Amino acid sequence: MALAADKKLLTKLVMAGDSNVGKTCIVSRYTDNTIPSYISTVGIDFKTKTINIDDAELKLQIWDTAGQERFHTLSVSYFRGAQGFVLVYDITNPDSFENTSLWMKDITMKAGEEVEVVLLGNKCDMEDKREVSKERGEKLAWEYGIPFYETSAKENINIENAFYRLSEAIYAKRSSLLIDQNVVDLREPKKSTSCMACR
């Protein structure tokens, strides 16, 4: 069952990961097809993009969080209420890869275990400086049960695919919940509480 096609579905996505892994570049590439001239996000920023899935419009509100430790508390406060996360590490920075486990803990704690997440190994255009193999990224994603892509914001590799895959999973979950609610409504009508005999 498709969700109402005449209504834009607001979907909150959050970028997560260490500083300088390319989160801002990924968002800018996806929403504006540009690469920003600045380096690090200070605090929080967000951009929007509307996409279509099964004739339904999803308005993606993409929150770009700062990865620096001094902004950590502020960043994770925006995790609540998110339907999806883009968790990013830098394939040239093994520390950023190791820290994905800490970000996943924050995601689970603030947004719940059922939230949709996609893992990105960014800067795959810098093969000569690679320190994290693609196999390690694939293994980590398999352990978490989430999709994985190696991406490059600079060369626009797999950016569109990653966001679409995440958005599609969120939309499918919403559609499934709507179907389940309709089944409950049809099969289990609420009993009236006006009569003591019905209690």
N, C-alpha and C positions, 0 to 999 in steps of 0.2 A: 504494500500500500504506500503510495507516494504521499508526502506531506503536502499541505495546501500550497498550490502553485502561485496563488495570488498574494502570498505573504512572504516577506523577506525574513529569513530565520537568522537572528543575530547569534553568531558563534564566536566565543572568546577563545583565542589561541594565545599561548604564552611561549616566548623564546626563553630557553634556559641553557645554562652552560657558563664556563669560565669566561673571564675577560679576554678580548682579542682573539676569540675563536672564529669571528666573522658573523655573529648574529645580526648585527645592524646591516651589514652588506647583503646578507641573505634576504632580509625583509625588504630592503630597497630594491634589490634585483627582482623580487617577486611582485611587489606592488607597483613599482615605477619603472622597472627595467633599467635602473641606473645603479651606479656604485657611488656611495657618499664620499665626500672629500675628507670628512672628519674620521677620527679613529675610534674613540671609546664613548659609549653612551653614559651620560651622567644622570643617574637616577632611573627614570622610566620614560619611555616614549611609546607611541602606538600609531599604526597606520591601518587603513581599511582597504578591503578589496571584495567585490561581489563576484561570486561564481555561480554557475548553474549545475545542478546535479539532478537528474531525473525530472526535468522541468520545474524544479524548485530553486529559488534563489537563496543562496546563503551569503549573508553579509559577514565576512570575516573581520573581526576586530583583533589585530595582531599586536600584542604587547611585547615590546622589546625591552628586556630587563638588563640592568647593568650587572656584569659578572664580578666586579671588584668586591673584595671582602667587606669593605666599609659600607657597601650598599646592600649587603646580603639580606638583612632583616627587612628592608624596604622591598627588595625584589620579590622575596617569597610571600610577602603579604598580598601580592597580586595573583598568587596561584589559586586562591579560593575562587570558586565559581567558574573556573576554566573548564571547557569541554575537551581541550586538546593542548598538547605540548610538543614543541620542536626542541629536542635536546641535542645540543651541538658540541662537538669537540673538534680540535684541530689535529689533522693527521701528522703535522710536524711537531706537535707538542704532546709528549706522552703523559705529562701531568694532567693536562686537560682531559685526556681519555680516562685516566684513573679516577678523576673527580666526578665522572658521570654517575658513579654509584652514590655519591653524596647528594647530587642533584635529584636522582631518582627517589631517594629517601624523603627529600623535601617535597617532591611532587606527590608522593603517596600520603605523606602526613597532612598536607594542606588541601589536596584535591581528591584524595581517595584512590583506591587500588584499581577501580574500574575505568579511570579516565584514559583517553586515547593518547598515545605517545609515539612519535617517530624519532629515530636516532639518525643523526647526520654526522658523517665524518667529513668535515669541510676542508677546503684547500687542496682538493685532489689534483689540481693543476700543478702543484709543487712536488711532483714525484721525486725530484732529485733531493728533496729535503725530508722525505717521508720517514717517520719514526714509528708510526703505528700501522701495522699491516691491515689490509682489507679484511683478512680472515679473522683478526682479533675483533674488529667491529662487528662482523657477521655473527661471531660466537656470542658476543655480549648481547646483541639484539635477540638472538635465539634464546638466551637464558632469561631475558625479560619478556619474551613473547611479543616483541614489537617489530615493526618494519624498520629496515635499514637502507640508507643510501649514502654513497660517497658523492659529495657535491663540490661544486666550485661556483661561488658567486661571481668571481671574475670572468669565468668562461661560460657562465650560465648552464652548468651541467646539473641535471636532476633536481633543480629547484622547483620547477613547476610540478614535476612528478611527485615529489615529497609532500608538498602542500595538498595536492589533489588527493593523494592516498589517505592522508590524515583526515581531510574534510569528508571524504567518502565514508570512512569508518564512523565518523561522528554522525553523519546523516543516516547511515544504516542503523545505528543504535537508536536514534530518535524515532525512526520509522518503526522499528521493532517494539519500542516502548508504547507507541501509539496503538499498534495492533493489539498488544497485550492488554492495554487499558480497555479497548473496545470489546475484546473477548470477555473480559471480566464484567463489563457493563451489561453485555447481552445475556451471559449465563448466570450471573449472580446479582440480580436486582436487589437493591438495598431494602431491608425490611423496615416497615414503619415502626417507630418507637412510641406511637400515640396510644397503643393498646397494651395493657400489662400482660395479656396472654401471649403476646408476640415476643416478649422478652425472654 
